[in-house]
Amino acid sequence: MVTRSGHRFALVAVFLAGLMAFSATRASAQSSINFTGGGSIDPEQVYAGVSWSSPDLGGRFQVRPGIDGGFGDGLRLGNINIDLIVKFPLGTSGWTLLQGGGPVITIAKFTGEFEDSESELHAGGSYLFGFQHDNGFFVDFRVGGGNFVPQLKIGVGWSVEIK
């Protein structure tokens, strides 16, 4: 169960992310839709998800809210991430280093012998580290903290710019 302070934190984070996304001025980079998939450790699962990246805010920052679903290890997880990402271009190679993180809201449902139990809502946080190429391909590693938040997720994906 998420504590009252956890609810407040999640609501404040959602409000601030929305405010930043809607108050953004014209930026040089376009927003994008990101499709990702991979695996997680603790719990051992495969996952697939989608996220939206805002245009650049104040230079190299982006807001990236997203959702993903994980399956396996007697558990189904639905994760809602609201990340603040900072980008560092790696010279003229076409690659960019991504770092960031933010709050995670997780909906957990047991499968198997405990399938009749109710879904549980949990809150936590995560840190994201990855690389993205100018053509849209990316790879990322996400370290999480909190109940039922996957401890390590390794994923690959493709980013499609919205014009």
N, C-alpha and C positions, 0 to 999 in steps of 0.2 A: 504494500500500500504506500502511496506517495504521501509524504507528510505535507502539512499545510504550507510550510516554508518552501517545499519543493514545487507546489502548485504556483505560489507567488513567483518564484524564480522562473519557471517555465512561461508564465504569462508575461512577465516583464521582458524576457528574451524574445518571445514572439512579437511583442509590440515594438521593441527596438529594431528588430530585423525588418519588420514591415515598414516602419518609419524610414529607415535608411534606404530601403529599396525604392519606396515611392518618392522620396525627396532627392533622389540622385539627379544631378544635372547631366547634360550631354557629355558622354565620355568617348574616348577614342576606341575602346573595345566594345563589342556587341555582347548582349547577353547570350546564354547558350543553355541547351538542354543536354544533360549528361546521362548516359546509360552505362550502368556498371554491373559487374557480377564477380563472384569469387568465392572464397571460403573463409571461415572463421575458426578460431581456436578458443575453446572454453566459453561456450559450448561448441563442439565440432559440428559445423553446419556448412551448407552452401547457401548463397544468398544472391539476390538480384534486386536492383533498385534503379531509381531515377531521381535526378536532382536538377535544380535550376540555378544557374550562376548569373548573378546580376552583372550589369556593366561595371567597369572599374569605378570604384568610389575613392576619390582622393588619391589617385595614382595607381597603386598596386593592390589595393584591398578589394575584396568581393564578398558579398553575402551569398551563401550557398545552402538554401534549405533543401532537404531531400527526404525521401522515404525508401525503405527497402524491407524485404521480407526474407527471413532465414528459416531453413527447414533442416531437421535432423537432430540427433541426440535426444530423442523423446520430447522435443520442444519445437513449437513454431513461434517465431519472434517477428513482430512488426516494429521497426525502428523509425522514429522521426528525428532527423538531425537538423540543427540550425547552426551552420558553421560560418565563422568569419575567417576568410582565407587571405593570406598575403602571398604575392607572387614575386619570385626573383628570377629574371631572365638569366640564362647561363651563356653569356657571350652571344655569338652569332650562330650558335649551333641549332637554333630552333627549339631548344628545350627550355622549360621553365620549372624551377623548383617551387612546389606548393607547400605551405605550412599553415596550420590553423587549427580550429576546433571550436567546440561549443557544447551546448546542452543536448542531451539525447533523452527522448521519451520512448520507452519500450512497452509494448503490449505483449505479454507472454501467455501462451496457451499450451498446456501439457498435452501430449499424445500418448497413445498406448493405454496402460491400465489406469492412468489418472485423467483420461480424456474427459470424464464427467465433471471435473473441477472447473471452477469459473476462471475466466481470463484475469490476469493480474496486470496492474499498471505500475511501472517503475520509472524513476528518473535517475539520470546520471550525467556523465560528461564524456567527451572523447577528444583526442588529439589526432590530427591528420597530418601525414607527411607523404609527399608524392612527387611525381614528375609528369609533365604534360608536354607533348610535342605540338608544334603549330598546326599540324594536320588534323588534330583532334584526339589522337590516341593518348591515353594516360594510364598510369599505374599508381595506386596509392595504398598506404598502410595506415590503419586506424587503430589506436590503442584506446580502449574504453575503461571506464571506472563506474561502478555502481551495480546494483542488483540486476541480474539478467542482461546487462549490457555486455555484448561480446568483448572479451579481453583483448583480442587481436583479430583484425580483419585485413585480409590481403585481397585486393581486387584490381581488375583491369576494366577499361571501358573506352567509350568513344564520346566525344563532345561534338554537338552539332550547333553551329551558330544560328541565332535567330536574327534575320535581317529585316 
